[in-house]
Amino acid sequence: MAAASAVSVLLVAAERNRWHRLPSLLLPPRFPGLFRTWVWRQRTMKYTTTTGRNITKVLIANRGEIACRVMRTARKLGVQSVAVYSEADRNSMHVDMADEAYSIGPAPSQQSYLSMEKIIQVAKTSAAQAIHPGYGFLSENMEFAELCKQEGIIFIGPPPSAIRDMGIKSTSKSIMAAAGVPVVEGYHGEDQSDQCLKEHAGRIGYPVMIKAVRGGGGKGMRIVRSEQEFQEQLESARREAKKSFNDDAVLIEKFVDTPRHVEVQVFGDHHGNAVYLFERDCSVQRRHQKIIEEAPAPGIKPEVRKKLGEAAVRAAKAVNYVGAGTVEFIMDSKHNFYFMEMNTRLQVEHPVTEMITGTDLVEWQLRIAAGEKIPLSQEEITLQGHAFEARIYAEDPSNNFMPGAGPLVHLSTPRADPSTRIETGVRQGDEVSVHYDPMIAKLVVWAADRQAALTKLRYSLRQYNIIGLHTNIDFLLNLSGHPEFEAGNVHTDFIPQHHKELLLSRKAAAKESLCQAALGLILKEKAMTDAFTLQAHDVAIAVTYNHDGSYSMQIEDKTFQVLGDLYSEEDCTYLKCSVNGVASKAKLIILENTIYLFSKEGSIEIDIPVPKYLSSVSSEGTQGGPLAPMTGTIEKVFVKAGDKVKAGDSLMVMIAMKMEHTIKAPKDGTIKKVFYREGAQANRHTPLVEFEEEESDKRESE
C-alpha cells in the first residue's frame, strides 16, 4: 500500500475530529448529500495515493487574488504557503497572508514573476515540495514545468507534454481533430511569412481571427474584417504576442460571427481518470477578455451539456491530462460547438464552477498533484443552482475600457457568506499597480436559479463601492440589468451590439441628486445657517433652512423640499433623505472636492468646483498633441520630427497594464518633436509629441 500524502493525512484528521465545521469553509450547506459523499471519500483517500509525495509546504508563483485564493485552501488543509513578490508588491495582501514571503526582484514581471530561476531558488530555500503557478505568468510555461520536474519539485499542473501540445494552438487543433473533437477551419502551419498568412486568410474568407499560437487571455488576438487591414492587425498581434509569450507565431481561423464562448472545466489524475464539472458561459467580453461569467451556460439543454462535457474529457485524455484544465469552445446559434483552445491551468472564473458543484478545485489540484485519484466520479458530480462572477476592474468603460492604476482611497464590499464570495488581493489603501493586470476583485454569487442569482449579483454590485480610480462597476450593473442579458441571449458581440445602452456617457446629475449631495454636505459639515448658496456641477443651489428641520433648495427654476439625517452602519456614513416626499438611502463619502453617493441606482460623483488655475492639464496636450493615456512603455514609434500626418494615423504604440495601446494623430498636422524613444517609460497625461495643426484646422477651431 502506498504511503499517504500529508494532504491526505491532514484531511483524514480533520474529518474524524471536526468534519461538521467544514461546510462553512468552502462547501455551502446546500449540498448535504454531496458533502456526505465527499467526507466518506476523504476518510478513504489515504489508500489511493500512488506517489507517496508529501505536500506540507507549497510555493505560490503568482500574486494578487489568485495567490490569496490558493493560500486560503492551503491554510484549510494545514499546508504552509510561501509567497514571492516583486518590489512593487512588497506590502501587498498576498505577502501578508503567506507563512513565508521572498522578494524576487524589480516590478517588471520579466525580472520577477516570470523568472523561472528565481522562483525555483525560492522553492529550494524554503523547502517547498510543490509550486502552484496560479494563472498567467508561468502557469502554462512548458519549460517551467519541465524545470520543476528536473529539480524534484511538484508542479501543480499538467505534465509538460500536455502544456506543449495544448499550448501551441496549431498542434492542439490537430490533436483534437484526431480525437473526434469538432474544430474550426483555419491555417495552423509553420510558414509564418506575411504573404502565406495573407493568402490563407483570403482562402478562408474574411472576417478571420489572428491568434497567437501560445497563451490566452485575448493577448495577440485580432479580428480582421477585410484584406486592407490585414497587415496592420497582423503586426499588432505579433508585437503583443512577443511581449506576452516571447513567441510571435500566429494562426489564422475563420471568425464565427456572434458566437458564444462556452468552456468546460475538466480534471484528470495520474491514474488515467478524467471528469468534467459542467460548463461556463464566458461570452460577454471586451478587448477579447472576459468580464462576466456564469455557470451553467444559459439555454443549454441537458443533451448538449453532456456532449460538451464528453468532448472536453476526450480532449483531456488525448493529451494524458493531469490536474485542472479548461476546454474552450465556440458555439453557434444552433448550439453546434467547435474546439477553440485548452487552458492548461486553473481559470480566473473557476469559482462559479465551485459554487454549482460544491467543490474546492484548488484542493483537488493539491490532492491530485500528491498522487491521489479524482475525489469524485462523474456520476457523483452534480449540478446545483446557478452562479455568476463579475470581474471588477480599474478601467474606464467610457474611454474604450482604458485600464487604470492608482490608490484605492475607499473600498467597501458586500458581506461574504456561503453564497457570496469576494475574491481579491487588495485592501483599502492599496494601489492598483501599473505593472500588472488591473483586476481589483471577482464578485461571485450563487442562488437556486439564474434569475435569483442575477438579482443577487446586482444587489451585491451596488454594495461594492470604490473611490480613487475609475472602475467598471456601474457598467456591470448596466450589463447585468440589460433585458437581453436577463433573457440569456449572450454572445461575444454583446457589448458592441448594445453599446449605446451599456456605455451611456455620464449625464449631468439629476437635480434630486444635487439636493441629496447638498444635504449630505450640509449635515456632514454641520452648516446650519439660515440661508446660503452652494455650487456643484456648475449649478447654483440656493439653500434655506426651515425651522422644522427641513431645507428648501432652489435649483434654477425649481424648488425642492429636502429633509434627512445621517447615520452610521459598519463604519460607513449613510444619508437617509427625502426630496419632495420621495425617500432614498445612500452611502455618503466626501473627499477633497468631491461628494460620492452610492445607492441602489449606482454611484454618483458630484464635484465642488475649484478655481480654473488649479485644474489639471488640458487633455489635448502640447500644441494639440496626444497625451499618454496612462503610465507605460513606448513599444514602437512610427513618426519623427517633420513628418506630416493625417487624422487617425498611428504615431506610437504603448504597452501598459499588459495591453497594447496605439496612439493616433487627433488631426491633420506636422510632428514638430517626438518626446519619447522606443523603450522609454512615459507617465500618465504627459505629452508624447509636439504637434502643429494644419492651418485650415486652426481656422476652423477658431
Backbone hydrogen bonds, N-H to C=O, Kabsch-Sander energy under -0.5 kcal/mol:
donor,donor_aa,acceptor,acceptor_aa,energy
9,V,5,S,-2.3
10,L,6,A,-2.6
11,L,7,V,-2.0
12,V,8,S,-3.0
13,A,9,V,-2.2
14,A,10,L,-1.9
15,E,11,L,-2.8
16,R,12,V,-2.2
17,N,13,A,-1.7
18,R,14,A,-2.7
19,W,15,E,-0.9
21,R,18,R,-1.8
22,L,19,W,-1.1
24,S,21,R,-1.2
25,L,22,L,-2.2
26,L,22,L,-1.0
27,L,22,L,-0.8
31,F,28,P,-1.3
35,F,31,F,-2.8
36,R,32,P,-2.1
37,T,33,G,-1.9
38,W,34,L,-2.5
39,V,35,F,-2.9
40,W,36,R,-2.3
41,R,37,T,-2.3
42,Q,38,W,-2.0
43,R,39,V,-1.8
44,T,40,W,-1.0
45,M,41,R,-1.2
47,Y,44,T,-1.8
48,T,45,M,-2.3
49,T,45,M,-0.5
50,T,371,G,-0.8
53,R,370,A,-0.6
56,T,54,N,-0.5
58,V,80,Q,-2.8
59,L,130,A,-2.8
60,I,82,V,-2.8
61,A,59,L,-0.8
61,A,132,H,-2.2
62,N,60,I,-1.7
66,I,63,R,-0.6
67,A,63,R,-1.1
68,C,64,G,-1.9
69,R,65,E,-2.4
70,V,66,I,-2.3
71,M,67,A,-2.1
72,R,68,C,-1.9
73,T,69,R,-1.4
74,A,70,V,-2.5
75,R,71,M,-2.7
76,K,72,R,-1.9
77,L,73,T,-1.9
78,G,74,A,-0.6
78,G,75,R,-0.9
79,V,74,A,-2.9
80,Q,56,T,-2.6
82,V,58,V,-2.3
83,A,100,E,-3.2
84,V,60,I,-0.7
84,V,62,N,-0.5
85,Y,102,Y,-2.0
87,E,105,G,-2.0
89,D,86,S,-1.1
90,R,87,E,-1.0
92,S,89,D,-2.1
93,M,425,G,-0.9
96,D,92,S,-1.5
97,M,93,M,-1.9
98,A,94,H,-1.2
99,D,81,S,-1.3
100,E,81,S,-1.4
102,Y,83,A,-2.1
104,I,85,Y,-2.6
111,Q,108,P,-1.7
112,S,109,S,-1.2
114,L,109,S,-3.0
115,S,112,S,-1.8
116,M,114,L,-1.1
119,I,115,S,-1.9
120,I,116,M,-2.5
121,Q,117,E,-2.1
122,V,118,K,-2.0
123,A,119,I,-2.2
124,K,120,I,-2.1
125,T,121,Q,-2.7
126,S,122,V,-2.8
127,A,123,A,-0.7
127,A,124,K,-0.6
128,A,123,A,-2.0
129,Q,57,K,-1.4
130,A,57,K,-1.2
131,I,154,I,-2.7
132,H,59,L,-3.1
139,S,136,G,-2.6
141,N,138,L,-1.6
142,M,140,E,-0.8
145,A,141,N,-2.1
146,E,142,M,-2.4
147,L,143,E,-2.3
148,C,144,F,-2.4
149,K,145,A,-1.8
150,Q,146,E,-2.3
151,E,147,L,-1.9
152,G,149,K,-1.2
153,I,148,C,-2.9
154,I,129,Q,-2.8
156,I,131,I,-2.6
156,I,154,I,-0.7
157,G,155,F,-2.1
162,A,159,P,-0.9
163,I,159,P,-1.7
164,R,160,P,-2.6
165,D,161,S,-2.7
166,M,162,A,-2.5
167,G,163,I,-2.0
168,I,164,R,-1.3
169,K,167,G,-0.8
169,K,213,V,-2.6
171,T,168,I,-0.6
172,S,168,I,-2.5
173,K,169,K,-2.1
174,S,170,S,-1.2
175,I,171,T,-2.1
176,M,172,S,-2.7
177,A,173,K,-2.4
178,A,174,S,-2.0
179,A,175,I,-1.4
180,G,177,A,-1.1
181,V,176,M,-2.8
184,V,339,F,-0.8
187,Y,252,I,-3.2
192,Q,190,E,-0.8
197,L,193,S,-2.4
198,K,194,D,-2.4
199,E,195,Q,-2.5
200,H,196,C,-2.2
201,A,197,L,-2.0
202,G,198,K,-2.0
203,R,199,E,-2.2
204,I,200,H,-2.8
205,G,201,A,-2.3
208,V,224,V,-2.4
209,M,253,E,-3.1
210,I,222,R,-3.2
211,K,251,L,-2.2
212,A,220,G,-0.7
213,V,249,A,-2.4
219,K,216,G,-1.4
221,M,218,G,-1.1
222,R,210,I,-2.3
224,V,208,V,-2.9
224,V,222,R,-0.5
225,R,223,I,-0.5
229,E,226,S,-0.8
230,F,227,E,-1.1
231,Q,227,E,-0.5
233,Q,229,E,-2.0
234,L,230,F,-2.5
235,E,231,Q,-2.4
236,S,232,E,-2.0
237,A,233,Q,-2.5
238,R,234,L,-2.4
239,R,235,E,-2.3
240,E,236,S,-2.1
241,A,237,A,-2.4
242,K,238,R,-2.7
243,K,239,R,-2.1
244,S,240,E,-2.3
245,F,241,A,-3.1
246,N,241,A,-0.5
246,N,242,K,-1.4
247,D,241,A,-0.9
251,L,211,K,-2.4
252,I,187,Y,-2.2
253,E,209,M,-2.1
254,K,185,E,-2.5
255,F,207,P,-1.8
256,V,254,K,-0.7
257,D,255,F,-0.6
260,R,331,M,-2.9
262,V,260,R,-0.7
262,V,329,F,-2.0
263,E,280,R,-2.5
264,V,327,V,-2.7
265,Q,278,F,-1.9
266,V,264,V,-0.5
266,V,325,G,-3.0
267,F,275,V,-2.2
268,G,323,G,-1.6
269,D,273,N,-1.9
272,G,269,D,-1.2
275,V,267,F,-2.4
277,L,265,Q,-3.0
280,R,263,E,-2.9
281,D,294,E,-3.0
282,C,261,H,-3.0
282,C,280,R,-0.6
285,Q,283,S,-0.8
286,R,289,Q,-2.3
289,Q,286,R,-1.9
291,I,284,V,-1.7
292,I,284,V,-1.1
293,E,389,E,-2.5
294,E,281,D,-1.8
295,A,387,A,-2.2
300,I,297,A,-1.2
301,K,299,G,-0.5
305,R,301,K,-2.6
306,K,302,P,-2.3
307,K,303,E,-1.8
308,L,304,V,-2.7
309,G,305,R,-2.4
310,E,306,K,-2.6
311,A,307,K,-2.4
312,A,308,L,-2.2
313,V,309,G,-2.1
314,R,310,E,-2.2
315,A,311,A,-2.1
316,A,312,A,-2.3
317,K,313,V,-2.8
318,A,314,R,-1.8
319,V,315,A,-0.6
319,V,316,A,-1.1
320,N,317,K,-1.4
321,Y,316,A,-2.2
323,G,268,G,-3.1
325,G,266,V,-2.2
326,T,343,N,-2.2
327,V,264,V,-2.4
328,E,326,T,-0.6
328,E,341,E,-3.2
329,F,262,V,-2.8
330,I,338,Y,-2.7
331,M,260,R,-2.5
332,D,336,N,-2.5
335,H,332,D,-2.0
338,Y,330,I,-2.5
339,F,182,P,-4.3
340,M,328,E,-3.1
341,E,328,E,-1.1
342,M,166,M,-0.6
343,N,326,T,-2.7
344,T,342,M,-0.7
345,R,343,N,-1.6
346,L,134,G,-0.6
350,H,347,Q,-1.6
352,V,349,E,-1.3
353,T,349,E,-0.6
353,T,350,H,-0.7
354,E,350,H,-1.8
355,M,351,P,-2.3
356,I,352,V,-1.5
357,T,353,T,-1.2
358,G,354,E,-1.7
359,T,354,E,-1.0
361,L,359,T,-0.5
364,W,360,D,-2.0
365,Q,361,L,-2.1
366,L,362,V,-2.2
367,R,363,E,-2.6
368,I,364,W,-2.9
369,A,365,Q,-2.4
370,A,366,L,-1.3
371,G,368,I,-1.7
372,E,367,R,-2.2
380,E,377,S,-0.6
381,I,377,S,-0.8
381,I,378,Q,-0.8
382,T,380,E,-0.8
384,Q,356,I,-2.5
384,Q,382,T,-0.5
386,H,447,A,-2.7
387,A,295,A,-2.6
388,F,445,V,-2.0
389,E,293,E,-2.8
390,A,443,L,-2.6
391,R,291,I,-2.4
391,R,389,E,-0.5
392,I,390,A,-0.6
392,I,441,A,-2.8
393,Y,391,R,-0.7
394,A,438,P,-2.5
395,E,393,Y,-1.2
396,D,402,M,-1.9
399,N,396,D,-1.9
400,N,397,P,-0.7
401,F,396,D,-1.1
402,M,396,D,-1.1
402,M,399,N,-1.1
404,G,394,A,-2.9
406,G,432,V,-1.8
408,L,430,D,-2.9
409,V,407,P,-1.3
409,V,467,I,-0.9
410,H,467,I,-1.9
412,S,465,N,-2.3
417,D,420,T,-1.8
420,T,417,D,-2.0
421,R,444,V,-3.1
423,E,421,R,-0.6
423,E,442,K,-2.7
424,T,422,I,-0.8
425,G,440,I,-0.8
429,G,408,L,-2.8
430,D,427,R,-2.4
432,V,406,G,-3.1
433,S,431,E,-0.7
436,Y,433,S,-0.9
440,I,392,I,-3.2
441,A,392,I,-1.6
442,K,423,E,-2.3
443,L,390,A,-2.7
444,V,421,R,-2.6
444,V,442,K,-0.6
445,V,388,F,-2.3
446,W,419,S,-2.1
447,A,386,H,-2.2
453,A,449,D,-2.2
454,L,450,R,-2.6
455,T,451,Q,-2.2
456,K,452,A,-2.1
457,L,453,A,-2.2
458,R,454,L,-2.2
459,Y,455,T,-2.2
460,S,456,K,-2.4
461,L,457,L,-2.5
462,R,458,R,-1.8
463,Q,459,Y,-0.6
463,Q,460,S,-0.7
464,Y,461,L,-1.4
465,N,412,S,-2.4
465,N,463,Q,-1.0
466,I,464,Y,-0.5
467,I,410,H,-2.3
472,N,393,Y,-1.1
476,L,472,N,-2.6
477,L,473,I,-2.0
478,N,474,D,-2.4
479,L,475,F,-2.8
480,S,476,L,-2.9
481,G,477,L,-1.3
482,H,479,L,-1.4
486,E,482,H,-2.8
487,A,483,P,-1.7
488,G,485,F,-1.5
489,N,484,E,-2.3
490,V,488,G,-1.8
492,T,259,P,-3.0
494,F,491,H,-1.7
497,Q,493,D,-2.6
498,H,494,F,-2.0
499,H,496,P,-1.2
502,L,498,H,-2.5
503,L,499,H,-2.8
514,L,510,A,-2.0
515,C,511,K,-2.1
516,Q,512,E,-2.1
517,A,513,S,-2.7
518,A,514,L,-2.7
519,L,515,C,-2.6
520,G,516,Q,-2.7
521,L,517,A,-2.5
522,I,518,A,-2.5
523,L,519,L,-2.9
524,K,520,G,-2.4
525,E,521,L,-2.4
526,K,522,I,-0.9
527,A,522,I,-2.0
528,M,526,K,-1.0
532,F,543,V,-2.2
534,L,541,I,-2.8
536,A,539,V,-2.3
537,H,607,D,-1.8
539,V,536,A,-1.9
541,I,534,L,-3.1
542,A,540,A,-0.6
542,A,554,Q,-2.3
543,V,532,F,-3.2
543,V,541,I,-0.6
544,T,552,S,-2.5
545,Y,530,D,-3.5
546,N,550,S,-2.8
549,G,546,N,-2.0
551,Y,562,V,-2.8
552,S,544,T,-2.7
553,M,551,Y,-0.5
553,M,560,F,-2.8
554,Q,542,A,-2.8
554,Q,552,S,-0.5
555,I,553,M,-0.6
555,I,558,K,-2.7
556,E,540,A,-0.5
556,E,554,Q,-0.5
558,K,555,I,-2.1
560,F,553,M,-2.5
562,V,551,Y,-3.1
562,V,560,F,-0.6
563,L,578,S,-2.1
565,D,576,K,-2.0
567,Y,574,Y,-2.0
569,E,572,C,-2.4
572,C,569,E,-1.2
574,Y,567,Y,-3.1
575,L,586,A,-3.4
576,K,565,D,-2.6
576,K,574,Y,-0.6
577,C,575,L,-0.6
577,C,584,S,-2.3
578,S,563,L,-2.8
579,V,582,V,-2.2
580,N,561,Q,-3.0
580,N,578,S,-0.6
582,V,579,V,-1.6
583,A,581,G,-0.7
584,S,577,C,-2.5
586,A,575,L,-1.8
587,K,598,F,-2.9
588,L,573,T,-2.8
589,I,596,Y,-2.2
591,L,589,I,-0.5
591,L,594,T,-2.1
594,T,591,L,-2.2
595,I,606,I,-2.8
596,Y,589,I,-3.3
597,L,604,I,-2.5
598,F,587,K,-2.0
599,S,597,L,-0.5
599,S,602,G,-2.8
602,G,599,S,-1.5
604,I,597,L,-2.4
606,I,595,I,-2.7
607,D,605,E,-0.5
608,I,593,N,-3.3
614,L,611,P,-2.0
615,S,611,P,-0.5
615,S,612,K,-1.2
621,G,618,S,-1.2
624,G,621,G,-1.2
625,G,622,T,-2.5
628,A,686,T,-2.3
632,G,682,A,-2.2
633,T,655,I,-2.7
634,I,680,A,-3.0
635,E,633,T,-0.8
635,E,653,V,-2.5
636,K,653,V,-1.6
638,F,651,L,-2.8
639,V,651,L,-0.7
642,G,671,I,-4.1
643,D,640,K,-2.1
645,V,669,G,-2.8
648,G,665,A,-2.8
649,D,646,K,-2.4
651,L,663,I,-3.5
652,M,663,I,-1.4
653,V,636,K,-2.4
654,M,661,H,-3.4
655,I,633,T,-3.0
656,A,654,M,-0.6
656,A,659,M,-2.6
657,M,434,V,-1.2
659,M,656,A,-1.9
661,H,654,M,-3.2
663,I,652,M,-2.9
663,I,661,H,-0.6
664,K,662,T,-0.5
665,A,649,D,-2.6
669,G,645,V,-2.3
670,T,692,E,-2.8
671,I,643,D,-2.9
672,K,670,T,-0.7
672,K,690,E,-2.7
673,K,690,E,-1.4
675,F,673,K,-0.5
675,F,688,L,-2.4
676,Y,688,L,-0.6
679,G,634,I,-4.0
680,A,677,R,-1.8
682,A,632,G,-2.9
685,H,628,A,-3.0
686,T,683,N,-1.7
688,L,626,P,-2.1
689,V,626,P,-0.7
690,E,673,K,-3.1
691,F,622,T,-0.9
691,F,689,V,-0.5
692,E,670,T,-2.7
693,E,691,F,-0.5
694,E,668,D,-1.5
698,K,694,E,-2.0
699,R,695,E,-2.4
700,E,696,S,-2.0
701,S,697,D,-2.2
702,E,698,K,-1.6
